[in-house]
Amino acid sequence: MNAAVTQTSLPFPLARRGKVRDVYDLGDTFLFVATDRISAFDVVLSPGIPDKGTVLNEISIFWFRHFEHVANHLVEAEFERFPDAIRKHEELRGRSVIVRKCDVVPVECVARGYLVGSGLKEYRASGAVCGIRLPEGLTTASKLPEPIFTPATKEETGHDINISFERMSEIVGGALATKLRDLTLSLYAQAADYALSRGIIIADTKFEFGLAGDEIVWIDEVLTPDSSRFWPADEYVVGKNPPSYDKQFVRDWLETIGWDKEPPAPELPADVVAKTREKYLEAYRVLTGSELAL
């Protein structure tokens, strides 16, 4: 097990540091680094989950290559072909990519095939999700009649906020909103079909896109256990939250100890870290059919 990589000291300007990902400015491109940081309830926890960043990075690369007909931001994903100044930092192997710069669309594109999470809360309150009316009688983990597009604002702190398609159109323009909605639902449907053939239900996922001139570019992480809900198909039961290939062990443990969900968070015990790490590695193994080289 590799030691958790939570931060790197690199001789490049730091463009952005998120909860999980560090982005460095290389001039014409960015260096994306997926760290082993883990967050829950919008708080970064300690310690990180060893190899988590590598899993997220490699799953994203897998999907970008699977959908090679869709323009994405990857410039270079092979560490051995990185510039010498980057290859000096061996800790970046497997967890970093070089990507093109684009203008980020300021709305997250979310596709939902099942009713869970914030969508379930909205449905219970109003019978709709992001303004989309749904049939009566749905419950936890109900499969929707067809996948729906439920965009959300990007919030620097706290939870992203679900918005209607009409509100998204006001923010980015109707033509672009329509293209992104259709692309999101198409990618989700194809990915969900593939994942189901591997025994995984993708309950929902969020995509991010950028613009390079007039070209729509698929960016950030894609279809990972951090940006999606992955459920084992053989354990799926309507009315229950299925176990998931992500940080659910962490959330469950935090819920049992009486933490008020305000920083600082309690330190994660070793068994929770180990179980969470195995869930991430299992997601890669089941999805791709191969072991992750570590």
N, C-alpha and C positions, 0 to 999 in steps of 0.2 A: 504494500500500500504506500503510495507516494504521500509525502507530507502535504497538507492542504496549502495551496497557493492562494493567499488572500490579497496579496498586493505585490506589485513589482516596482522596482526602482529603475526606470529606463531613461536613457538620455534623449528623450523625445518630448516635445510639448504635450502635456495632457489636455486633450480637447474636452473630455467628459469622463466623469466617474459615476457610474450607476450603482445600483445595489449589488449587481453581479459582474457587470462588464466595464472594463476600462478601455477608453478609446484615445489613441495617440495620433497626433497630426504628423504625417510624413511628408507634407507638402502637397503633392498632387493626389495623394491617397491617405486613407486612415489605416492604422493598425488596430484591429479589434482583438482584445484579450478577454477570454472568458475565465474569470477567477473561480476559486472554490467557495467564494462567499455564498452564504445562504440567508434568505430573509423569510420572515413569517410575520403576518399582521403588520407589514410595512416597517419592520425593524430588522436590521442586519444582526445576525446571531453570531455567537462564537462557541466553539471553533468552527471553521469551514468544514465542508464535506470533501475529503480527499478524492480527486479525480472527477469531481462534478463538472468543473469547467471543461475538461476534455470531452466528457460525454456530450454536453450541450453543443460544443463546437463541432464535434464529429457528426452528430445527428443532423445539425443544420447543413453541413456539407453534403451529407447523404441525400437530403431532400432537394437541395439546389441542383444536384446532379441528376436526380430522378426526374425533375421537371426542367430539363436543360433547355426546353423550348421557350421558357419564360425568362426574360431578362432579369438578372440578379446582380448584386453588388460585388461579387467575388472577382478579385483581380488575381490573387494567388493564394492557394490553400496548402501547397506543398512546402513544408518548412525548409527542405533542402534547397529550394529555389528562392528563398527570401534573401534580401540584401545581407551582406556580411555583418553589418552593424546590428542586425536583429538576430542573426544566427549565433552571435556570441552569447546570447541569453538562452541557454538550453532549457530553462524553466518554461519557455514559451512554446516548446515543441508540443504539437497536438492540441493546443488550446488557443491558437491565434490564427487569424487570417488577415490578409491585406485586401482592402475593399476600396471601391471607387467612391468618390464624393458625389453626393447629390443633394437636392433640396428636399428635406424630409416633409412628407405630407403630415400635417398636424392632427391627424385623427387615426386611432387604431381601428383596424378592420377586423371585426370579430364574426366568426361563423359559429353557429350553435346547431347541433343536431339532436341534442338531448337537453332536458330541462333540469338545471342544477345551478347552484351558486347564486349570483346576483340576479340572473334571469328568473330563477324559481321565486326569489323574493318579490320581484316585480310582478310576476304572474299571479302570485297569491294575493297581492294587494290590488291589482287592477284587471287581471285577466289578459294582460298584454305584456310584451317585452319590447322596449324601444318603440312603442307605438304600434306594434304588430299584434293584432288580435289572434289569440290561440284558442283551440277548442276547450270546452269545459271538461273538468274531471281529470286533468293531468296532475301528476304528482312527482315526487322526487325521482329523478333519473328516467322520466318518461321520454320515449323516443318521439320526436316531433314529426308531424305528417310529412314535412320536408324541411331541410335546413333553412335557417333564417339568418339574415345579416343584421347584426346589432352593433353599430359603431360606438366608439367611446372616445372621449377626450383624453389627451395625454396630460397627466398631472405630474408635476415634478415631485410633489410630496403627497402622501395619502393615496387613496384609491382613485383609479380612473373613473370617469362619470359616464354612464350609458346615455346616449343621445339618439334621437330619431334620425332616420335617413334624410328627412327634410332639413333638420338642423345641420347635418353634415353637408348637405348641398349648399346651405348658406355659407358655410365656412370655406369650402374648397371649390364650389361651383358645381352646378348640376351635372354637366357632362363628365367631369372627372369622377364625381361621386358615383355615377352610374357605372363607369368603367371599372372602378375599384370594387364596387359591390359584386358585379358579375364575375370579375376575376377571382375575388375571394371565395365566392360560392363554388366556382368551378374547381379551384385548387383544393378546397376542403373536401368536395365530393370525391375527387380522384384519390386524395391522400387517405380519406376514410375507407374507401374500398380496398386500397392496398393494405392498410394497417389491419383491417378485418381479416384479410387473407392470412395475416401473420398472427391472428389471435388477439388483436388489440382493438378496442373501440376508442376512437377519438371523439370524445363527447363534445368538445368545443375547442377552438383555437383562436389565437389572435395573430394577425399579420401586420407588418409595417411596410410602407412603400415610400419611395422617393421619386423625384423627377430629375432626369438629366435632359434638359431642354423639354421636348414634348414626350420623351420616352418614359414610360412607367417602369421603375426598377424595384424589384423585390429586395428588401433589406433586412438587417438585424438578424435575430435568431428565428428559425422557422420550425414549427411542428416538433418542439422539444417538450419534455415533461415540465418545463418551467413556463412555457407559453401555451400549453394545451393541457387538457385533462385526458390522460391515457388510462383506460380501464381494461383489465383482463376480461376478454369476452366470455370466458367460461365461468366467471363469477358474477356476471351481470344479472341483477334482479330488479325489476321495476319496484319502486317504493323504498329502495335503500340506496345509500351512497356506496357504490362499489369501492373496494380498495383500489388505490391508484399507484402508478409508477412514478411517484414524485416524493415530495417532502411531507407526505401525510403523517409519517411517523413523528416528524418534528412537531407538526401542528397538534397532533393527538397528545403528545407528551406535554406540550405547553398548556393545553386545556386542562390537564389533570393536576397541575401544581399551583393553581390559584394566582398565576401571574396576571397583572392588570393590563398587560399588552402595551405598556409604556416603557420607553428606554430608561435604564439599561435592562436588557433581557438577561435571564439566567443562563449560565453556561450549560451547553448541551452535554449530557453524559455520553460516555464512550459507546455504550450499546446503541443509543439512538443514532449517533453518528454512523456507526458501522451498518446498521440496518438501512439507513437512508442511502448510504453509498451503494449498497447492494441493489436497492431498487432502481437507482439511476443506471447502473451497469446492466441490470436485467432489461431495462427498457431498450437499451442499445442492442443487446443480444437478441431479444425477441424480434425487434423491428427489422434489423438488418440480416439476421441469421448468422452473424459472426461475432467472435469475441473481440473486444476492444483491445488493441495493442497498447500496453502501458509500460 
